[in-house]
């Protein structure tokens, strides 16, 4: 693996990422000569073995960077928002490494670069971005897939990268792929044949979204939190500022890492600013009926009404 290194430059989160492992989920850079923002490389991190070998210290912020170990996988180091170093265990597949490079590593890297990562799906609706967050199993990706079927575009699935530019919160596009459970595919009448199962989830699949991908930064206009209910119908409730603050804090991607990165003040300042200017809602979605198409219709009506009223 170390002896046959080939480097490719990809695009994601507004960054040019040069990688020594293949990242086929990401599109290649759109033009030659673009400056590289992030390097993903393979190298020994054995000097950190004593620090990250125990369960309670397997995440550690060092002068060299943020170092962590995933059992039976690899040790990773994320440095200065520009370098991800991987020291894989023998025989570990690149498919498994990619899950952590594009997940935890990318979340840490975005934080180091001063961006705010939300955990959820982001969609483009009438030229503005809306984030859909919720606990695991709340239905974020299934709802996003329903939006795509209705003609809207995906901006990000899993990690939503938000940056303030000239006082405007912008969402940077991730990459044109969704992760969907077999149950979700069944709802849409899709077969999993031809799709790749995620390495650690035999019943969850990587689904390319093709031209239903919004590949430019776009202003963030609102946040929706999905909450499961046993009621047979969906409902949407507008949230007050303190509730918005709670939702943004609760659904920050890998929020437990923030204190270890010494970024608590930076994180809270950005969350408070977003809570002060974004609209936020809570969606109660049924666990006894498939309400995603109804939620799409309700959300679109709501955001258009708010926009017309100058919200």
PAZA-313085 format. One line per 2 residues: number of its first residue (from 1); their letters; for each residue x negated, y negated, z negated of C-alpha. Coordinates in nm, 2 decimals, always signed. Example, Ala and Ser with C-alpha at 12.3 -4.5 7.8 and 13.67 -1.06 7.14 Angstrom:
// PAZA-313085
1> as> -1.23,+0.45,-0.78 ~ -1.37,+0.11,-0.71;
This chain:
// PAZA-313085
1> xx> +0.00,+0.00,+0.00 ~ -0.28,-0.24,-0.09;
3> xx> -0.48,-0.15,+0.21 ~ -0.23,-0.22,+0.48;
5> xx> -0.12,-0.58,+0.39 ~ +0.07,-0.77,+0.65;
7> xx> +0.19,-1.12,+0.58 ~ +0.52,-1.27,+0.71;
9> xx> +0.67,-1.61,+0.64 ~ +1.04,-1.63,+0.56;
11> xx> +1.29,-1.89,+0.46 ~ +1.51,-1.90,+0.15;
13> xx> +1.63,-2.17,-0.10 ~ +1.48,-2.44,+0.12;
15> xx> +1.13,-2.28,+0.08 ~ +0.89,-2.12,+0.32;
17> xx> +0.79,-1.79,+0.16 ~ +0.48,-1.60,+0.28;
19> xx> +0.49,-1.24,+0.16 ~ +0.26,-0.94,+0.15;
21> xx> +0.56,-0.71,+0.11 ~ +0.85,-0.71,+0.36;
23> xx> +1.16,-0.91,+0.27 ~ +1.39,-0.82,+0.55;
25> xx> +1.69,-0.98,+0.37 ~ +1.53,-1.32,+0.44;
27> xx> +1.53,-1.49,+0.79 ~ +1.19,-1.57,+0.93;
29> xx> +1.08,-1.93,+0.95 ~ +1.26,-2.12,+1.22;
31> xx> +0.95,-2.29,+1.36 ~ +0.57,-2.23,+1.37;
33> xx> +0.34,-2.44,+1.16 ~ +0.57,-2.49,+0.87;
35> xx> +0.38,-2.54,+0.54 ~ +0.41,-2.24,+0.31;
37> xx> +0.58,-2.33,-0.03 ~ +0.56,-1.99,-0.20;
39> xx> +0.32,-1.70,-0.17 ~ +0.42,-1.34,-0.27;
41> xx> +0.11,-1.13,-0.31 ~ -0.02,-0.80,-0.45;
43> xx> -0.29,-0.81,-0.71 ~ -0.40,-0.65,-1.04;
45> xx> -0.24,-0.80,-1.35 ~ -0.39,-0.54,-1.59;
47> xx> -0.54,-0.81,-1.80 ~ -0.19,-0.88,-1.94;
49> xx> -0.11,-0.51,-2.02 ~ -0.16,-0.56,-2.40;
51> xx> +0.08,-0.85,-2.40 ~ +0.36,-0.71,-2.20;
53> xx> +0.34,-0.35,-2.30 ~ +0.59,-0.36,-2.59;
55> xx> +0.97,-0.39,-2.55 ~ +0.99,-0.72,-2.75;
57> xx> +0.72,-0.90,-2.56 ~ +0.77,-0.79,-2.20;
59> xx> +0.84,-1.15,-2.11 ~ +0.56,-1.39,-2.18;
61> xx> +0.47,-1.74,-2.08 ~ +0.10,-1.77,-2.04;
63> xx> -0.13,-2.05,-1.91 ~ -0.16,-1.85,-1.59;
65> xx> +0.21,-1.82,-1.54 ~ +0.52,-1.64,-1.66;
67> xx> +0.43,-1.27,-1.69 ~ +0.68,-0.99,-1.73;
69> xx> +0.69,-0.61,-1.69 ~ +0.98,-0.40,-1.55;
71> xx> +0.95,-0.04,-1.68 ~ +0.86,+0.21,-1.41;
73> xx> +0.83,-0.06,-1.15 ~ +0.56,-0.33,-1.18;
75> xx> +0.41,-0.63,-1.37 ~ +0.50,-0.96,-1.22;
77> xx> +0.35,-1.31,-1.27 ~ +0.53,-1.63,-1.15;
79> xx> +0.30,-1.93,-1.14 ~ +0.36,-2.30,-1.09;
81> xx> +0.67,-2.25,-0.88 ~ +0.45,-2.14,-0.59;
83> xx> +0.31,-1.80,-0.64 ~ +0.46,-1.46,-0.73;
85> xx> +0.20,-1.19,-0.80 ~ +0.31,-0.82,-0.81;
87> xx> +0.11,-0.54,-0.97 ~ +0.32,-0.23,-0.88;
89> xx> +0.30,+0.11,-1.04 ~ +0.19,+0.39,-0.81;
91> xx> +0.46,+0.52,-0.58 ~ +0.71,+0.23,-0.64;
93> xx> +0.90,+0.15,-0.32 ~ +0.90,-0.20,-0.17;
95> xx> +1.29,-0.18,-0.19 ~ +1.27,-0.17,-0.57;
97> xx> +1.01,-0.45,-0.58 ~ +1.23,-0.67,-0.36;
99> xx> +1.51,-0.66,-0.62 ~ +1.29,-0.83,-0.88;
101> xx> +1.11,-1.06,-0.64 ~ +1.44,-1.20,-0.50;
103> xx> +1.61,-1.18,-0.85 ~ +1.43,-1.26,-1.17;
105> xx> +1.11,-1.38,-1.00 ~ +1.29,-1.62,-0.78;
107> xx> +1.51,-1.75,-1.07 ~ +1.19,-1.82,-1.27;
109> xx> +1.02,-1.98,-0.97 ~ +1.32,-2.21,-0.90;
111> xx> +1.32,-2.32,-1.27 ~ +0.95,-2.40,-1.25;
113> xx> +1.02,-2.61,-0.95 ~ +1.28,-2.81,-1.14;
115> xx> +1.59,-2.65,-0.97 ~ +1.89,-2.53,-1.17;
117> xx> +1.98,-2.17,-1.09 ~ +2.34,-2.06,-1.14;
119> xx> +2.44,-1.69,-1.14 ~ +2.72,-1.64,-0.89;
121> xx> +2.83,-1.69,-0.53 ~ +2.84,-2.03,-0.34;
123> xx> +3.07,-2.10,-0.04 ~ +3.10,-2.38,+0.20;
125> xx> +3.46,-2.52,+0.21 ~ +3.53,-2.82,+0.44;
127> xx> +3.17,-2.94,+0.43 ~ +3.11,-2.91,+0.05;
129> xx> +2.97,-2.63,-0.17 ~ +3.17,-2.46,-0.44;
131> xx> +3.02,-2.22,-0.69 ~ +3.20,-1.91,-0.82;
133> xx> +3.06,-1.78,-1.15 ~ +3.17,-1.51,-1.40;
135> xx> +3.06,-1.22,-1.60 ~ +2.94,-0.90,-1.43;
137> xx> +3.24,-0.73,-1.27 ~ +3.45,-1.05,-1.26;
139> xx> +3.48,-1.03,-0.88 ~ +3.25,-1.30,-0.76;
141> xx> +3.12,-1.12,-0.45 ~ +3.46,-0.97,-0.37;
143> xx> +3.61,-1.32,-0.37 ~ +3.32,-1.45,-0.16;
145> xx> +3.38,-1.17,+0.10 ~ +3.75,-1.27,+0.11;
147> xx> +3.65,-1.63,+0.19 ~ +3.42,-1.51,+0.47;
149> xx> +3.71,-1.31,+0.61 ~ +3.91,-1.63,+0.61;
151> xx> +3.65,-1.81,+0.82 ~ +3.44,-1.98,+0.55;
153> xx> +3.06,-1.95,+0.51 ~ +2.84,-1.81,+0.25;
155> xx> +2.56,-2.02,+0.10 ~ +2.43,-1.79,-0.16;
157> xx> +2.51,-1.46,-0.34 ~ +2.36,-1.40,-0.68;
159> xx> +2.13,-1.69,-0.73 ~ +2.26,-2.04,-0.66;
161> xx> +1.98,-2.30,-0.64 ~ +2.09,-2.65,-0.73;
163> xx> +1.87,-2.96,-0.70 ~ +1.94,-3.33,-0.75;
165> xx> +1.84,-3.55,-0.45 ~ +1.92,-3.92,-0.46;
167> xx> +2.17,-3.86,-0.74 ~ +2.35,-3.59,-0.54;
169> xx> +2.36,-3.22,-0.65 ~ +2.27,-3.01,-0.35;
171> xx> +2.29,-2.63,-0.31 ~ +2.01,-2.48,-0.11;
173> xx> +2.10,-2.17,+0.10 ~ +1.97,-1.84,-0.01;
175> xx> +1.98,-1.57,+0.26 ~ +2.26,-1.42,+0.48;
177> xx> +2.35,-1.12,+0.27 ~ +2.61,-1.01,+0.02;
179> xx> +2.60,-0.73,-0.24 ~ +2.94,-0.55,-0.25;
181> xx> +3.06,-0.25,-0.44 ~ +3.23,+0.04,-0.25;
183> xx> +3.56,-0.06,-0.42 ~ +3.54,-0.40,-0.26;
185> xx> +3.46,-0.26,+0.08 ~ +3.77,-0.03,+0.04;
187> xx> +3.99,-0.33,-0.02 ~ +3.87,-0.49,+0.31;
189> xx> +3.91,-0.16,+0.50 ~ +3.53,-0.15,+0.57;
191> xx> +3.31,+0.16,+0.58 ~ +2.98,+0.16,+0.40;
193> xx> +2.83,+0.36,+0.69 ~ +2.54,+0.18,+0.84;
195> xx> +2.48,-0.04,+0.53 ~ +2.19,+0.00,+0.29;
197> xx> +2.27,+0.10,-0.07 ~ +2.08,-0.11,-0.32;
199> xx> +1.79,+0.08,-0.48 ~ +1.93,+0.10,-0.83;
201> xx> +2.30,+0.11,-0.74 ~ +2.42,+0.40,-0.52;
203> xx> +2.77,+0.26,-0.50 ~ +2.67,-0.10,-0.41;
205> xx> +2.56,-0.21,-0.07 ~ +2.37,-0.49,+0.11;
207> xx> +2.61,-0.64,+0.36 ~ +2.47,-0.89,+0.62;
209> xx> +2.70,-1.18,+0.68 ~ +2.58,-1.28,+1.03;
211> xx> +2.70,-1.61,+1.15 ~ +2.91,-1.66,+0.84;
213> xx> +2.60,-1.81,+0.67 ~ +2.56,-2.18,+0.59;
215> xx> +2.18,-2.24,+0.64 ~ +2.15,-2.61,+0.54;
217> xx> +2.15,-2.78,+0.20 ~ +2.50,-2.90,+0.11;
219> xx> +2.65,-3.11,-0.17 ~ +2.80,-2.92,-0.46;
221> xx> +3.15,-3.04,-0.53 ~ +3.29,-2.80,-0.79;
223> xx> +3.25,-2.48,-1.00 ~ +3.51,-2.20,-1.05;
225> xx> +3.48,-1.95,-1.33 ~ +3.65,-1.61,-1.27;
227> xx> +3.81,-1.44,-1.57 ~ +3.98,-1.11,-1.56;
229> xx> +4.34,-1.08,-1.68 ~ +4.60,-0.79,-1.68;
231> xx> +4.86,-1.02,-1.53 ~ +4.97,-0.91,-1.18;
233> xx> +4.91,-1.26,-1.03 ~ +4.63,-1.52,-1.01;
235> xx> +4.63,-1.86,-1.17 ~ +4.39,-2.16,-1.18;
237> xx> +4.33,-2.41,-1.46 ~ +4.14,-2.73,-1.46;
239> xx> +3.87,-2.76,-1.73 ~ +3.76,-3.06,-1.94;
241> xx> +3.40,-3.18,-1.97 ~ +3.30,-2.98,-2.27;
243> xx> +3.44,-2.66,-2.11 ~ +3.25,-2.74,-1.79;
245> xx> +2.93,-2.78,-2.00 ~ +2.99,-2.44,-2.16;
247> xx> +3.05,-2.27,-1.83 ~ +2.73,-2.40,-1.67;
249> xx> +2.53,-2.30,-1.98 ~ +2.69,-1.96,-2.00;
251> xx> +2.63,-1.88,-1.63 ~ +2.28,-2.01,-1.58;
253> xx> +2.08,-1.74,-1.41 ~ +1.85,-1.56,-1.65;
255> xx> +1.93,-1.82,-1.92 ~ +1.75,-1.62,-2.19;
257> xx> +1.42,-1.69,-2.01 ~ +1.45,-2.07,-2.03;
259> xx> +1.32,-2.11,-2.39 ~ +1.02,-1.90,-2.30;
261> xx> +0.95,-2.13,-2.01 ~ +0.97,-2.44,-2.24;
263> xx> +1.24,-2.58,-2.02 ~ +1.53,-2.62,-2.27;
265> xx> +1.54,-3.00,-2.25 ~ +1.51,-3.01,-1.87;
267> xx> +1.78,-2.74,-1.84 ~ +2.02,-2.91,-2.08;
269> xx> +1.98,-3.25,-1.91 ~ +2.07,-3.11,-1.57;
271> xx> +2.36,-2.91,-1.71 ~ +2.50,-3.22,-1.89;
273> xx> +2.47,-3.43,-1.57 ~ +2.65,-3.16,-1.36;
275> xx> +2.92,-3.13,-1.62 ~ +2.97,-3.50,-1.61;
277> xx> +3.03,-3.53,-1.24 ~ +3.16,-3.19,-1.11;
279> xx> +3.51,-3.07,-1.12 ~ +3.54,-2.72,-1.27;
281> xx> +3.82,-2.47,-1.30 ~ +3.90,-2.13,-1.44;
283> xx> +4.05,-1.87,-1.23 ~ +4.25,-1.59,-1.40;
285> xx> +4.23,-1.30,-1.15 ~ +4.43,-0.98,-1.19;
287> xx> +4.28,-0.64,-1.27 ~ +4.60,-0.46,-1.17;
289> xx> +4.64,-0.61,-0.82 ~ +4.41,-0.72,-0.54;
291> xx> +4.46,-1.10,-0.56 ~ +4.15,-1.22,-0.37;
293> xx> +4.33,-1.34,-0.06 ~ +4.58,-1.53,-0.27;
295> xx> +4.30,-1.69,-0.47 ~ +4.13,-1.81,-0.15;
297> xx> +4.45,-1.98,-0.04 ~ +4.50,-2.14,-0.38;
299> xx> +4.14,-2.26,-0.40 ~ +4.14,-2.41,-0.06;
301> xx> +4.47,-2.60,-0.13 ~ +4.34,-2.72,-0.46;
303> xx> +4.00,-2.86,-0.33 ~ +4.17,-3.02,-0.03;
305> xx> +4.42,-3.19,-0.26 ~ +4.15,-3.31,-0.50;
307> xx> +3.95,-3.44,-0.21 ~ +4.24,-3.63,-0.07;
309> xx> +4.31,-3.78,-0.41 ~ +3.95,-3.90,-0.43;
311> x> +3.83,-3.65,-0.70;
